[in-house]
Amino acid sequence: MDINIPTPQFLAEISEKGTRDFEQEILNGPILKRFIRSIEDSALEGYTGYRHKVYPGEDIRALKVVRKALKAAGYSCEFEEVEKKGLITNYFERYLVINWDK
């Protein structure tokens, strides 16, 4: 029985390729287009920022790719956690906050 164990270098190359492919998929797909449309809508309404609520189950990796692309384009873009008071206990809501007037 011969087991073929991949080398760490091989796995690193596969990981890098997977990351690049994932980033391209996000940058060319509907997620980034939805963010751009929301940013434009906010600007048309007179705002200088947009705040996207991050829901449970939403792909954080995709949002990080969007954040990286928006930062590269000159936007201020960060994740923010806000503590809220519930009936029984406090909880946190997470947002991706995008500003273009800073």
C-alpha positions in Angstrom: 0.0 0.0 0.0 1.6 3.2 -1.2 0.3 6.5 0.2 1.1 9.6 -1.7 1.4 12.5 0.7 1.4 16.0 -0.9 4.2 18.3 0.0 3.5 21.5 1.9 4.8 23.5 -1.1 2.3 21.8 -3.4 -0.6 22.5 -1.0 0.6 26.2 -0.6 0.4 26.5 -4.4 -3.0 25.0 -4.6 -4.2 27.3 -1.8 -2.8 30.4 -3.5 -4.5 29.5 -6.8 -7.8 28.8 -4.9 -7.6 32.2 -3.2 -6.9 34.0 -6.5 -9.8 32.1 -8.2 -12.2 32.9 -5.3 -11.2 36.6 -5.4 -11.8 36.8 -9.1 -15.2 35.1 -8.7 -16.2 37.7 -6.1 -14.9 40.7 -8.1 -16.6 39.6 -11.3 -19.8 38.4 -9.6 -23.0 39.7 -8.2 -21.7 40.4 -4.7 -19.4 43.3 -5.6 -22.0 44.6 -8.1 -24.6 44.7 -5.3 -22.3 46.6 -3.1 -21.5 49.1 -5.8 -25.2 49.6 -6.5 -25.9 50.2 -2.8 -23.0 52.7 -2.5 -24.3 54.6 -5.5 -27.9 54.6 -4.1 -26.6 56.0 -0.8 -24.6 58.7 -2.6 -27.7 59.6 -4.7 -29.7 60.0 -1.4 -27.0 62.4 -0.1 -25.1 60.1 2.2 -21.3 59.8 2.4 -21.3 56.3 3.6 -23.0 52.9 3.5 -23.5 50.4 6.3 -24.1 46.8 5.4 -25.4 44.5 8.2 -23.5 41.2 8.2 -26.0 38.4 8.7 -25.2 35.0 10.2 -24.3 32.6 7.5 -23.0 35.4 5.2 -19.7 34.6 3.6 -17.1 36.6 5.5 -14.4 35.7 3.1 -16.4 37.3 0.3 -16.9 40.4 2.3 -13.2 40.6 3.0 -12.5 40.5 -0.7 -15.0 43.3 -1.3 -13.4 45.3 1.5 -10.0 44.9 0.0 -11.2 46.0 -3.5 -13.0 49.0 -2.1 -9.9 50.0 0.0 -7.8 49.7 -3.2 -10.3 52.1 -4.9 -9.8 54.7 -2.2 -12.8 54.0 0.1 -12.6 53.8 3.9 -14.0 50.3 4.6 -13.9 48.5 7.9 -15.8 45.9 9.9 -17.6 47.2 13.0 -19.3 45.4 15.9 -22.1 47.1 17.8 -23.3 45.8 21.1 -27.1 45.7 21.4 -29.3 45.1 24.4 -31.6 42.1 24.2 -34.3 41.1 26.6 -32.2 38.5 28.3 -28.6 39.4 27.4 -26.6 41.7 25.2 -25.6 40.7 21.7 -23.4 42.0 18.9 -24.3 43.0 15.4 -21.6 43.2 12.8 -21.5 45.7 9.9 -19.3 46.4 7.0 -19.0 50.2 7.0 -18.0 52.0 3.8 -17.2 55.7 3.7 -16.1 57.9 0.8 -15.9 61.3 2.5 -12.9 60.6 4.8 
